[in-house]
């Protein structure tokens, strides 16, 4: 796989609100199982499993088996630097900045 396709794979994994929220929940180094995430998202385990698999395939999270559960954690916290860079790009873009300001007022 070439660099462009790897970038696409990573960006595709980040292109879903639920997956971004999963990353946020895992941000502080805690390990969570799908059952923990089910309580937060009110989504089925199969839906969450698909999101977790996509994040794992993009090498953003890792899982380790503990009994019958799989505990997930962030593989490399550098991902949050990328997300911060994206946030900064949005804030610096006048058109996007206005959208963010309007949404903050709602």
VOMARPA-461866 format. One record per residue (C-alpha): residue in one letter; chain; residue number from 1; x, y, z. Coordinates in pm, 1 decimal, padded with zeros to 6 digits. Layout:
REM VOMARPA-461866
+--------+--------+-----+----------+----------+----------+
: residu : chaine : num :       c1 :       c2 :       c3 :
+--------+--------+-----+----------+----------+----------+
:      A :      A : NUM :        X :        Y :        Z :
...
+--------+--------+-----+----------+----------+----------+
This chain:
REM VOMARPA-461866
+--------+--------+-----+----------+----------+----------+
: residu : chaine : num :       c1 :       c2 :       c3 :
+--------+--------+-----+----------+----------+----------+
:      X :      A :   1 :  00000.0 :  00000.0 :  00000.0 :
:      X :      A :   2 :  00140.1 :  00342.4 : -00089.7 :
:      X :      A :   3 :  00146.1 :  00656.5 :  00123.6 :
:      X :      A :   4 : -00158.9 :  00814.5 : -00041.6 :
:      X :      A :   5 : -00372.2 :  00508.8 :  00028.5 :
:      X :      A :   6 : -00249.7 :  00494.1 :  00387.2 :
:      X :      A :   7 : -00350.1 :  00858.4 :  00430.1 :
:      X :      A :   8 : -00692.1 :  00783.4 :  00286.4 :
:      X :      A :   9 : -00734.0 :  00487.2 :  00519.2 :
:      X :      A :  10 : -00650.2 :  00701.7 :  00820.6 :
:      X :      A :  11 : -00870.4 :  00992.8 :  00715.8 :
:      X :      A :  12 : -01155.1 :  00757.0 :  00634.6 :
:      X :      A :  13 : -01135.8 :  00612.1 :  00985.5 :
:      X :      A :  14 : -01165.0 :  00966.7 :  01121.5 :
:      X :      A :  15 : -01461.7 :  01055.2 :  00900.5 :
:      X :      A :  16 : -01735.4 :  00948.2 :  01140.1 :
:      X :      A :  17 : -01870.0 :  01128.2 :  01446.5 :
:      X :      A :  18 : -01897.8 :  00807.5 :  01649.3 :
:      X :      A :  19 : -01537.8 :  00711.2 :  01577.6 :
:      X :      A :  20 : -01416.3 :  01058.7 :  01674.4 :
:      X :      A :  21 : -01614.5 :  01031.5 :  01997.2 :
:      X :      A :  22 : -01464.1 :  00689.1 :  02067.8 :
:      X :      A :  23 : -01117.0 :  00840.1 :  02028.4 :
:      X :      A :  24 : -01213.6 :  01120.7 :  02266.5 :
:      X :      A :  25 : -01330.7 :  00871.9 :  02527.0 :
:      X :      A :  26 : -01003.3 :  00681.8 :  02498.8 :
:      X :      A :  27 : -00794.3 :  00999.8 :  02499.3 :
:      X :      A :  28 : -00682.9 :  00990.8 :  02862.0 :
:      X :      A :  29 : -00527.8 :  00645.9 :  02844.1 :
:      X :      A :  30 : -00815.4 :  00453.9 :  02992.1 :
:      X :      A :  31 : -00904.3 :  00118.2 :  02846.1 :
:      X :      A :  32 : -01268.9 :  00063.7 :  02758.5 :
:      X :      A :  33 : -01457.1 : -00239.9 :  02636.3 :
:      X :      A :  34 : -01738.7 : -00237.2 :  02381.2 :
:      X :      A :  35 : -01984.4 : -00284.1 :  02668.7 :
:      X :      A :  36 : -01865.3 :  00046.4 :  02821.3 :
:      X :      A :  37 : -01905.4 :  00221.0 :  02488.2 :
:      X :      A :  38 : -02254.3 :  00074.2 :  02442.7 :
:      X :      A :  39 : -02368.1 :  00261.1 :  02753.5 :
:      X :      A :  40 : -02233.6 :  00592.6 :  02624.1 :
:      X :      A :  41 : -02348.2 :  00568.3 :  02263.1 :
:      X :      A :  42 : -02672.6 :  00376.3 :  02296.7 :
:      X :      A :  43 : -02576.6 :  00185.3 :  01982.7 :
:      X :      A :  44 : -02580.2 : -00186.5 :  01928.5 :
:      X :      A :  45 : -02267.9 : -00386.9 :  01999.3 :
:      X :      A :  46 : -02243.5 : -00482.7 :  01632.1 :
:      X :      A :  47 : -02244.8 : -00116.3 :  01526.8 :
:      X :      A :  48 : -01977.7 : -00030.0 :  01781.3 :
:      X :      A :  49 : -01774.3 : -00334.0 :  01678.4 :
:      X :      A :  50 : -01769.5 : -00206.6 :  01319.7 :
:      X :      A :  51 : -01646.4 :  00134.1 :  01437.2 :
:      X :      A :  52 : -01382.1 : -00024.3 :  01660.0 :
:      X :      A :  53 : -01266.8 : -00250.4 :  01377.7 :
:      X :      A :  54 : -01229.8 :  00047.9 :  01145.2 :
:      X :      A :  55 : -01021.3 :  00231.8 :  01406.1 :
:      X :      A :  56 : -00808.5 : -00078.5 :  01461.1 :
:      X :      A :  57 : -00757.5 : -00131.9 :  01087.4 :
:      X :      A :  58 : -00632.3 :  00226.7 :  01064.1 :
:      X :      A :  59 : -00391.7 :  00145.9 :  01350.1 :
:      X :      A :  60 : -00543.3 :  00415.5 :  01573.4 :
:      X :      A :  61 : -00645.7 :  00185.3 :  01859.0 :
:      X :      A :  62 : -00539.0 : -00152.4 :  01988.9 :
:      X :      A :  63 : -00728.2 : -00412.3 :  02183.4 :
:      X :      A :  64 : -00621.6 : -00668.7 :  02436.5 :
:      X :      A :  65 : -00826.2 : -00961.6 :  02555.6 :
:      X :      A :  66 : -00912.9 : -00984.1 :  02922.3 :
:      X :      A :  67 : -01135.6 : -01282.4 :  02987.8 :
:      X :      A :  68 : -01428.0 : -01255.4 :  02749.0 :
:      X :      A :  69 : -01384.0 : -00878.8 :  02702.1 :
:      X :      A :  70 : -01158.2 : -00689.4 :  02466.6 :
:      X :      A :  71 : -01022.7 : -00368.5 :  02617.4 :
:      X :      A :  72 : -00940.8 : -00091.0 :  02372.4 :
:      X :      A :  73 : -00694.3 :  00195.8 :  02404.3 :
:      X :      A :  74 : -00527.7 :  00456.3 :  02183.9 :
:      X :      A :  75 : -00225.0 :  00313.2 :  02007.7 :
:      X :      A :  76 : -00042.0 :  00643.5 :  01959.0 :
:      X :      A :  77 : -00154.4 :  00970.3 :  02119.9 :
:      X :      A :  78 : -00005.4 :  01157.2 :  01822.6 :
:      X :      A :  79 : -00348.6 :  01124.3 :  01664.4 :
:      X :      A :  80 : -00465.4 :  01405.2 :  01892.5 :
:      X :      A :  81 : -00202.6 :  01636.5 :  01745.3 :
:      X :      A :  82 : -00351.2 :  01566.2 :  01403.5 :
:      X :      A :  83 : -00701.7 :  01640.4 :  01532.5 :
:      X :      A :  84 : -00575.1 :  01963.4 :  01693.7 :
:      X :      A :  85 : -00417.8 :  02062.9 :  01361.9 :
:      X :      A :  86 : -00749.7 :  02003.3 :  01187.6 :
:      X :      A :  87 : -00923.7 :  02215.4 :  01453.3 :
:      X :      A :  88 : -00670.7 :  02494.3 :  01395.9 :
:      X :      A :  89 : -00724.0 :  02481.2 :  01020.0 :
:      X :      A :  90 : -01097.4 :  02515.2 :  01076.1 :
:      X :      A :  91 : -01051.8 :  02810.0 :  01312.7 :
:      X :      A :  92 : -00819.7 :  02987.0 :  01068.6 :
:      X :      A :  93 : -01059.3 :  02950.1 :  00776.2 :
:      X :      A :  94 : -01300.5 :  03247.4 :  00781.0 :
:      X :      A :  95 : -01589.4 :  03051.7 :  00629.2 :
:      X :      A :  96 : -01553.9 :  02760.5 :  00872.2 :
:      X :      A :  97 : -01490.9 :  02991.8 :  01165.6 :
:      X :      A :  98 : -01826.6 :  03160.9 :  01108.1 :
:      X :      A :  99 : -02002.5 :  02821.3 :  01102.5 :
:      X :      A : 100 : -01834.9 :  02723.8 :  01430.4 :
:      X :      A : 101 : -01937.5 :  03056.0 :  01588.9 :
:      X :      A : 102 : -02299.4 :  03014.6 :  01477.4 :
:      X :      A : 103 : -02314.7 :  02658.8 :  01611.7 :
:      X :      A : 104 : -02168.2 :  02772.2 :  01944.2 :
:      X :      A : 105 : -02454.1 :  03022.1 :  01979.0 :
:      X :      A : 106 : -02721.2 :  02755.5 :  01928.7 :
+--------+--------+-----+----------+----------+----------+
